[in-house]
């Protein structure tokens, strides 16, 4: 839909992610009810359900014409159609969450014609926010509000991928930007295969 304001949707998803993060941080994993969905390792908690309910309510109020698909309310056979649809995992990393391991996040997205168009991922324990709007680059905000871009342009395989993404994000201050990315990825708290 050409009349959707992707920036407004992006900004609302950020606010919703921060609200969800507060709910996640307020929960005591030792005292929450857990259950399973499809099998014994597909865990769901009351916090997953509560976060998804809040997200659904907020997004439906702000954007009533956009469909919603959440992990906890998903029914077998449901499919994303071409219409704009919010796609939500209220606690991505529920197993980490229930074991108090700080690598869990809320994942929010908008798909249009079945293609990812806007995305927001927030890890409240590390205060890491990742955001993107299709065609406008991807960004990471760390505590303190510093932005780092990841829009690599033309790929140069001679450069190591993680450094390349960090360096391409800013025309000046590249050394500080690379150091910040390595501070997040290279400190062992986050590990991503490349």
Buried (B, 14 or more C-beta within 10 A) or exposed (E): EEEBEBEEBBBBBBEBBBBBBEBBEEBEBEEBEBEEBEEEEEBBBEBBBBBBBBBBEBBBEBBEEBBBBBBBBBEEEEEBEEEBBBBBBBBBBBEBBBEEEEBBBBBBBBBBEEEEBBBBBBBBBBEBBBBBBBEBBBBBBBEEEEBBBBEBEEEEEEEEEBBBBBBBBBEEEBEEBBEBBEEBBBEEBEEEEE
